[in-house]
Amino acid sequence: MGDDILEELNAHALASDTANNGTNNQPAMAAGISLPRSMRTTSFAERQYRAASYRANASAKAKGIVNPPDQEANIEVVEKGQKARRSARQSNMTNPVSIDINSLSVLTLCEVFGQSEDICSPCHIVVDNESGIKTLTQAIDESVKMISDKRKSFGELNDSEISQSSWGLDCEWKPIRLAGKDSPVATLQLSSATSAFLVDLQSICQSGIKAADTPLTKCEHLLSEALTKLLGSLDIAVVGFGVGQDIGKLAGSFPHLPCFRIFQSVMDLHVIARAVYSDTPKDYMSSLQKAVAILLAKRLDKSEQCSDWSCRPLVPSQIEYATLDAAVLHFLLIKMVEYLVSNSDKYGDFFRKHAHLRSSTRLRLLEPVNDGTPKAAYRIQMGSIKSILSLRMAKQTWPTGKQVPDDPEQIPIGHEPRRERKERISTEKRTESTMSRSKQRKLSVKLRNIPGDYSSLPVPGTYLGYTKESCIKHIIGQQVMNSLAEGASLGYNRRGGVLEMSNSWLIFVNCGGHMKNWKYRNDFLEDGRQITFSVNPSKEEEGGLLRHFLAKDTVVPEQEKKVFMFVRPSSNSQFLYCGECTCTKNIPNMNGDGNTNVWLEFSDYDTLVNYSVADEKDSTPFRHLLLHHSQTSQRDSPA
């Protein structure tokens, strides 16, 4: 050991003895004296602390602080990696109140539908013959008509309308422990807001079918037609809990029924609960029983869950259990949407923003490989091959309403030489990229070259949808839209508030947000007859609109462009069509930003304030918009 280290050790020992005072034989560290650097014990935390101290002192000196304050209380050792991220998630999670499920009262089917227990009429309908299928068909037709009317009135459906029109879906089959193997679906349960149906598939349908082209019986044909209207609808949501297993089982159990080959709007409550209650632990609603206990404060009786569903006739307790599992799904989804309403930062178009929560699934039976034939592989877009009840099925899943993937493509193995993987992927990417850019250039039609169809304009005061695209299509008209080339898209500035057509100007106003921070503020004047709007002349289309207003007295009336306005209270709301408007005054903005304020008057004001829709009998949509704007102005005005 070097002499310099020995000297430091002796000095350290002397200082320790002096500070110790001989108590408990435990030497105390003298102030200002530390071990030599080569003898110190350090840790990762200590090194991070020293680095943080150095950065704090350097920052203080850079700011001109001669004697920086003690930073020890403000320096934290930062955790890194998965442990830090896990700690952050756990610290932000809400600790849910524990619920004793066994202490809750049992939920009944009558309670779900709001009926009294002493009413003699049953709350469920068993579908096991042609008459029952007709009753189910009638209920589905009513639901399809109702959602079609809503679509015509409001355009795109919001979260509440999706939940109110949803159907619950659940299946039951003989448990493996009783059958000794995986069993086909015995019953299919479907439920709307008013009725619950138990479809006895075991009694109606042929069993043990292995070919998709097997002829259908009369009952199977009627049932498939009815269920296709429901399961194949893009607007009616089919809700389940772990529903992926159910729809796979249906397709594998009855591959000859067309209704079980595609499910267009499927929603899994388990996945939705994770998205809606994102600040809760993963097991918060990990089962249907937990979800019912948390949202409805009731207990699901699961005593019939593992009963023998292949025995006929089914006992009343089995029917009650099966239909209840499907009926409660619709109301659980409504409860979750009500929670979104109470949390306005999430409500509005939650399901549209989270497109993965509504999915479409297609299941196709693959051709069996016979002995002596060459083996085959499949290229399956957005899916894979699943083995369901000993059948090979291609399962493809995509967000509802998005582009549908191509059908599975059979590829004989060894049919053609395979390229190296890197070369193949690189070539495919270049081809797809080139085709995509070429397609975008060729199929884009400039909006400014398209005229508006004045003969088919909507009524002022009508909701047209959440996007500018939906509003533009109503002005263009269906006849012009149908005349565009297949796959053509409209080309326009999707972030602009002013758009130009060949014979019209379109103004889009968003009244939401914190008004005191707005750069472009809109105010309603004269009981909503006028609205203010800021125009930036440096922008191409806004400058063109301002020049149009300034030159209105010199333009021939037949050549003058009409100006249409669309207003919505917030970015989570639908655009309200306010009809034609004219400019009554324009004044340059005095804050030096170069903008010009214009006063626009609604030409269709009388129609606008008097037009009402079915869901807003007490107030017209335009009056509701004025009230919302007034409340927002009072909230954001300085005290």
C-alpha positions, 0 to 999 in steps of 0.5 A: 500500500502506498505511503500517501494512502497510509497517511490518509488512513491514519488521519482518518482513524485519528479524526474518527477517534476524536469524534467518537468520544468512546461511546459504544465502540462505534467510530463516528465519521468526522465532519469533512473527512472521507475515505480515500477514493480508492477505498470508498464503497459506491453504488449506482444510486450514489453515482446518480446522486452525485451526477444530479448534484453536479448538474444542479450546481452547474445550472445555478452557476450558469444562472449567476447564483453565487451561493446555490442553495442546498439541492439535496432535498430536490434531487431524486434518483431516477429509475430507468427501464421497465421497473421505472415504467411499471412504478409510474403506471402503478402510481397513476392507477386508481385503487378500486374499492373491493367488492364482495361479490357473494354479498350482492343480490342475484341479478335476474332477467326481469331486472335487466329488462325492468319488468316485475317478477310477478308478470306472467309473460317470460322475458326470453324467447326460445327459438327452436322452430320456424315460428321462433325464427320468424319472431327473431327475424321481426325483432332484427328487422325492427332494429335494422330499420331503427338504426337506418333511420338514425343514420339518415337523420344524424349521419355518423353514429355517436357513442350513445347511439352505438350502445343503445342499438347494440345486441348482446351475443353469447354461446354455450356448449357441452364442457370438455370435462363432460364430453371428453373433447371439444364440442360444437355450439349448442345454443346461441343467445342474442339480446336487444334492449327489449328482448332476449332470444335463445337460438337452439342451434343443436335442434335447428341445424345439422351437426357434424358438417365438414363441407361449406357447400352442404345444402341447407334445410328450410329452417337453416335457410331462414335462420341464416337469412335473419342472422346475416342481417344482424351479424353482417350489419356495419351499424349494429354492434354485436357485443360479447365478453371474450367474444372472439372465442364465441364467433370462432366456435360458431363458424367451426360448428356450422361451416355450411351456414353463410351467416357465421362466415363474417361478423361485421361490427364486433365489440369485446367488453373486456377490451372496451373496459381496459380502454375506458377504465385505463387507470385501473388494474388489468384484472379490474373487469377480467370477467363478466361477473366482475363487470356486473358486480362493479357496474350494476352492483349485482351478482351473476349466478354461474351455477349452470355454467358447466351444466350439460348443454347437449341434453334436451329439453333445457331446464328453466334455470339453464335458459335463464342463465344463458339468456341473462348472460347475453341480455346484460351485455347491452346494458353494461356497454351503456353503463360504460358509455355513461361513464364516458359522458361523465368524463367529457375529455373521453366522450364524443367519438370514443369508438371512432377514435379507438377504431380497434374497439369495433372489429370485423372478422371473416372466417373461411373454411380451407380446402382439406388436403387429401392424400397424394395431393401436394401440400399447400400454404396460404397467404392470409392478409390481417389474419392466420390459420386457426384449428377449430373443431378439427377444421382448418379455418382462415381467420381475418380481423380488421377495424370495422369500416376500414379496407377489407383484406383480400381473401386467403390465397393458396400457394403451392409449396415448391411451385416456384423458386423462392427469393432470398427473404431480404430481397423479397421484402425489399422488392415488395416494399418498393412495389407497394410504395410506388403503387401507393404514390402513383395511385394517390396522384392519379385518383385525387380530384381537386375540390375546387373543380367540382360544383355544388348541387344546389337542388339537393342541399340538406335542410338548414339545422341538420347534423351532417357528420363529424368530418368535413368530408361528410359535409362536402359530400352533401353539398356535391350531391350523390349524383356527382359522387357516383360519377367519380372514378372508382377509388377517387378521393377528394383533394382539399386542405383538410386542416383549413377552415375555408374551402373553395368549390367551382361555384361555392365557398364552404366555411367550417367553424369550431366553437369549442375549446377555451375561448380566451386562448383562441386565435380566431374567435367566433361570436354569435350576434343578434340572437344568433342571426350573425356570427363573426369570423376571422380571415387570414388574407395571406392564406390562399383560400381565405384570401380568395374568400375575402376578395369574394366578399369585397367584390360582391357588388361588381359580380354578375348575380348568375356568376356569384358563388354561394357561401355555406357554413357548417358549425359545431360546438366542439371537435367531439361534435357533429357539424351542423349545416347552417345554410347560406350566409352573406357578409355584412361588414369587415374590419381589419383586426387591430392586434397586428396579426394581419387578419380581417374580422367579417360579420356573416349573416345567416340567410336561412335563419328562420329555417335554422332556428325552427328545424328540430329533430326527433331526439331534441323536441324541447330545443332545435339543434341551432338553439342548443348550439347557441346555448352551449356557446353562451355557457362556454363564453361565460365560463371562459370570460375573465372574472 
